[in-house]
Amino acid sequence: MTTETAQPPSVEEIYARTVLDIGIPPRPTILDILARELRSGEPDFGRIAQCVSEDVSLSAGLIKTANSPFFGFRIRARTVSHALTMLGINIAGKAIAGVALRNAFPASPALERFWDASARIAEYSGHLVGLLGVREGIRSDDAYTFGLFRDCGMPVLMRKFPAYRDTLLRANANPDKRFTTIEDEDFPTNHAIVGCLLAQSWSLPEEICLAIRHHHDFLLMQSGAISLPPASRRLVALAQLAEYIHQQHSGMNQTEEWAKLGTASLSTLELGQVQLDELVAQVATRSAQADID
């Protein structure tokens, strides 16, 4: 009688087990539909609109996104079909993913503040691309999407570990250690890894997944680092600058991350102190005008 040697789990099995154990929300069906339509070469806007319209929150979120001052359309979307036409299938897909992400977690006051801050940082990131120009292939909608998903691992860990909020407070206040190092001291993973897994399972672009995975790695953000692709490095720098601007004007969610990542972010974006001060004023003014409109 022979006995079979147990085979070690495959990478795919380990990945699936990690997603299940941590509680990462599954990829929404609507994203699969969008992906199929994109691959077809001739997307059926009617089918997409019908699928989105079946979910009231997705419909409202997509229309709200199309009407956001961030995109600057002169006319307002009234229907899902109109919003899809205005945004285009690629940007609409990213907008739908952002709405679906927020809907994947139960509402709570703490998470509402988190999502609102993420949305503001995403908008600022997109505005910065408009002011600085497209570089390394990163467009405004790419920066906007990264801003929404950058910290998406946090609500996953909040739901999994009740003590995670205390760890966040310590990580935000620590001026020396890498943010994720403090998380790793308390838990078996950190929000950057979990966020990357979520982004990968939701089929976000690779440069966004890598940026999520390494957005606290200040050594990889230094100009001499070559292991982080330029597109991912630029995404991290834009969002870090956006967060700095948000903190300067809101006085909320103060962290030590700009002290750790600010110099590398400015170097990546090829900005000096004078340009930084001008950008802080420009983005804040543009945002204030958008809020009025």
N, C-alpha and C positions, 0 to 999 in steps of 0.2 A: 504494500500500500504506500502510495507516495503522497506527500503533503505539499501543497502549493505554498510558495513563499508570498506573503502579502506584499503587494506592490505599494510603494509610497504614493500618496495622493498627488495628482497632477496639479500644475499651477492653476488650471481652471477650477479644479475642485477646491483648492485652498482659497481661491478668490471668492467663489460662491459661498463657502462656509463663513468667511470673514464678513461678507455682506449680510448674511443671515444673522450671525451672532451679534453684530453691532446694531443691526436694525436699520440699515440704509433703505430708504423708501424705494420701491421698485420703479423702474422706468415707466412713465405713463404711456398708455396705449396710443394716445394722440401723437406722441413723438415718433412711434413706429410708423404710423400712417404718413406723417410728414416726410420721414426718411424714404419711404417707398415712393412717394410722389416725386421727391427730388431726384431719385435715381431713374425715374421713368423718362426724364428729359422734357416731358410736357406735363407739368403738374396740373391736376384737375382742381382748380380753385373751388368749384362748386362742391366737390366731395369733401375737401378740407373744411370749407365753411360749414357744411352740414354737420361734420363730426365735432367741430369746435362748438357749434350752436347747441349741441346736445348737453353741454356742461355750462350751466349758468355762470359760474365763477370764472371759467376760462373765457367765455364770451365777453363778460364785463371787463375782465383784465386786459384782453387784447384790444378792445375798443378804447379803454382808458390809456393804454400804452400808445396807440396810434394818435390819440389826442394830446399826448404829453408835449409840453413846450420843448422837451429835449429834441424832438424830431422837427419841430418848426413848420408843420404843415399849415397852410393858410385856411384850409377847409377842415371841418370836423367830421370824423367817421360816425355814422349813425348805425351801421350794421356790421356784422362780422365780415361779410363779403367786401364791404367798402374798406374796412381796416386792412384786410389781406391785400387788396389792390394797392392801397396807399403804401404799405410797408414793404411789399414784396415777400416772396416765400421764405427767403433766407432769414431776414430780420424778423418776420412774423414767427418763424420757428423758435428763434432765440427768446422772443417776448413770451411765447406760450410756455417755454421751458421755465422761465422765471416765475410766471404765475403759478405753474404747476408745483414748483419747488415750495413756494409759500403755502400752498394749499395742502401740502403733504404733511404738515405738522399742525397739531391742535392749537387753536388761538389762545394766547395768554398775554397779559400786559408786558411781561419781559420780552417775549418773542415779537410782539408788535413793535417795541422800541428797536429791537435788533433788525427787523425787516425794514423799518423806516430808515435806519442809519445805512443799511446796505443799499437801499434804493437811492439815497442821496449820494453815497460814494460812487455808485454806478453812474449816476447822471454826471457828476463832476468828472469822472474818468472819461466819459464820452465827450464832454465839453473840452477837456484838455487836448484830446486828439484834434478837435476842430481848431484849437488855437495853435497847436504845435505842428500839425500836419501828420499825414500818414507815413509811418516809418516801420521798417521790418514787416510790412504787410498788415500791420495792426490798424484797423479802421475803428471809427467811433463805436459801431455796434459790437465789435469784438471787446473793446475796453468796457463797454456797458455790461455785457454778459459776464465778463470776468468779475466786475465789481459786485454783481448780484450773487455769484457763486463762490467768491473767494473764501468766505468763512462759513460755507454751508455745512461743514462738519460740526460746527458748534451746536446747532439745535439737535443734531443726531445724538451727540454726547450728553447734552442736557437731559434728553429723554431717557438715555440709557443709564446714566450715573447721577443720582441726586446731588452728590457732593461736587459735581463739576463746576457749579457756579462759584464756589469758594476758590477753586483752582484758578478760574478765570481772573478773579480779583487779584490774586498773587501774581499771576503772569502779567497782567496789565501794569502792575506797579513795579515790577523788577527792572532795574535799569541796565543790567549786565547780561543775564542769561537769555539764551534764545527762548522765545515764547513757548515753542513746542517742547523744549527740554523740560520745562516746568510741568507741562502736561504729562510727559512721559514718566516723570517721577511719581505721579499719583495714579496713572491709569495705564492699561496695556497698549494704548495708542494715543494719537493726538488728532486735533481737528484738521490738520493739513493732510494727513494720510487718509482720514475718513472722507474728507471733502474731495480728494482726488479720486477715491474709489467711487463715490457717488457720481462725479462728473464723468468718469469712464463708463459706468454702468448706464448713464443717460446719454452716452455717445456724444459728448461735447468734443470739440476739436482738441487734438493732442497738445497744442501749445497752451491751451487754457488749462488742461489737466495738469501739465507740468508746472505751470505757474501756481496753481492752487497747492500742489505738493510742496513747492519750495518757497512760498511767499514770505517765510520767516527766516530763510537761510541767508543771512547777510554776507557770509563768505562767498556764496555763489553769485551774489549780486555785484560783487566788486568787479571793476572793469577788466581785470586780468583773468577772471574765471571763464572757462570755455565749456564747462559741462552743462550749463544751462543755456538753451538756445536763445539767440537775441530776441526773438519774438516774445518768448515767455518772460525774459528779463524786462522787456519794455512794458508788458502788461503789469508786472509786479510794481514797477516804478511808477506808472501812471496811477494805479490804485493807491499806492502809499502816499503819493502827493495829494491825491483826492481826499484821502482820509485826513491828512494834515490840514488841508484847507477847511474841511468840514469841522474839525476840532477847533480851529482858530476862530471860526465864526459862530459856532454853536455853543462852545464851552462844554460840550458833552463828550462822554466816552473817552476821556483823556487816557492815553497810554504812553509807554516809553518807546514805542516802535519807531517814531521818527528819529529819535536820538540814535537808534541802532541802525536804521536803514536809510535815513535821509540823505547822507552824503553819497552813498552808492546810487540812490535813486536819481539824485540830481546829476550825477556823472553819467548815468545811463541816458538821461534825457538831454544831456549837454546844456545844462542850465547853471547859471551863477546866482548869487544872492539877489542882485538887482532884478534879474528876470523872475526869480521866485516871488519877490514882493509884488511885482506887476501882475503875475498870474493869480496870486491870492486875491488881489483886488478885482481883476477881470472876471474870474470865475464867480466870485461872490456877487458882483454886479449883474452878471448875466443870469445867475440863479434867482436873484431878487426880482428882476424884470419878468422872468418866466413865472414866478409865483404870483405876481400881480396880474399877468395876462391870463 
